[in-house]
């Protein structure tokens, strides 16, 4: 552990020295883009929308048909591996493809097409509602005893659908998603790492991280990213021998897992606020909240690295269940493809 800490410290120091010496002028900044502009319609986007809606339907039908009767039910794998991990892991490579694939986005745009956009509501409530939806889903994954129950996942999916579509009815399709759909914002930020993007006009910044640096600094964005890093930190910490030894059998209690999950978010939030306060002080009295949101984009690669380190093996191993589940998606004893 000592060698690991020393090596990490050396890497940090060397990295900062190299950046200060070799990166003397801004390279990633660009004109701010309008990330709330609806996606440009094209055949690939339309096809992905149909695929997303079909997969969502499969999740609901399979979950309701089988419940917890079969370990091969496709619903937990599609939700906890495909949606929760594969989609965000691919986003930094292919761009914000979730904006096309999202069944919630498709439903909201179709059902609320005539509703006028209300970006003022997003400004008023910031991204707090979106952060709450993201935290609620993470709680379901990490603290709920029924996280792998297909019917529980179906209920959660349907509740989110009602909330997201209703928000689009009030605030407009795009503003509604920004207001309450944490996945819309989180996956979009990850997609902004990619060297290209399919949701903005031609001639905008291109290249690795350039789109991310040009994304708008939405008020409260830092809160959403702190929640992501805090929950990922809890998940990684909860599997260590130290944590198991300290918490004992109480670690399996739902109330304790909930408190610990929220506690780690608070710890990460305090650390980030302290760093933002120090930066604001050095900058000559700039508001701390402004600094926190302006630098929130820098947390995206950190959160991605945490997620890959924590879940890559889960994707590689648990993802293989899809091969078997494809032959028996409803857990009824079928073997359609011999897998």
SULZI-V474989 format. One record per pair of residues at least 4 apart in sequence whose C-alpha atoms are under 6 Angstrom apart, sorted by the first residue. I is the first residue (numbers start at 0). J is the second residue. If there is no record, write none. Layout:
BEGIN
I:J, I:J
END
This chain:
BEGIN
2:6, 10:14, 17:21, 18:22, 27:209, 28:212, 29:213, 30:213, 31:213, 31:214, 32:214, 38:198, 44:99, 47:51, 47:99, 47:100, 48:99, 48:100, 51:100, 51:101, 51:102, 52:102, 57:61, 58:62, 58:74, 59:153, 60:64, 61:329, 62:66, 62:74, 62:149, 62:150, 62:153, 63:150, 65:329, 65:330, 66:149, 66:150, 67:148, 69:330, 71:324, 72:328, 72:329, 72:330, 73:324, 73:328, 74:149, 75:79, 75:147, 75:149, 76:80, 77:81, 78:82, 79:83, 80:84, 81:85, 82:86, 84:88, 87:186, 90:94, 90:95, 90:189, 90:190, 91:189, 91:190, 91:192, 91:193, 92:193, 94:190, 94:193, 94:196, 95:187, 95:190, 97:101, 103:107, 106:110, 107:111, 107:164, 107:167, 107:172, 108:112, 108:172, 111:168, 111:172, 114:171, 115:171, 116:170, 116:171, 117:170, 118:174, 121:125, 121:178, 125:218, 125:219, 126:178, 126:219, 128:179, 129:178, 129:179, 129:180, 129:181, 130:181, 130:223, 131:135, 132:181, 133:181, 138:142, 139:143, 139:146, 140:146, 142:253, 142:256, 142:257, 159:163, 161:165, 166:170, 166:175, 167:171, 167:172, 167:175, 170:174, 170:175, 171:175, 174:178, 176:180, 182:186, 183:187, 191:210, 191:211, 192:207, 192:208, 192:211, 193:207, 194:205, 194:206, 194:207, 195:205, 204:209, 204:210, 205:209, 216:292, 216:293, 220:292, 221:292, 221:295, 225:229, 225:268, 226:230, 226:264, 228:232, 228:302, 229:263, 229:264, 229:267, 230:260, 232:236, 233:237, 233:260, 233:263, 237:242, 242:246, 243:247, 246:250, 255:259, 256:260, 258:262, 264:268, 272:276, 275:279, 275:287, 275:290, 275:291, 276:287, 279:284, 279:285, 279:287, 280:284, 291:295, 306:310, 307:311, 313:317, 314:318, 320:324, 321:325, 323:338, 324:328, 326:334, 326:335, 326:336, 327:333, 327:334
END
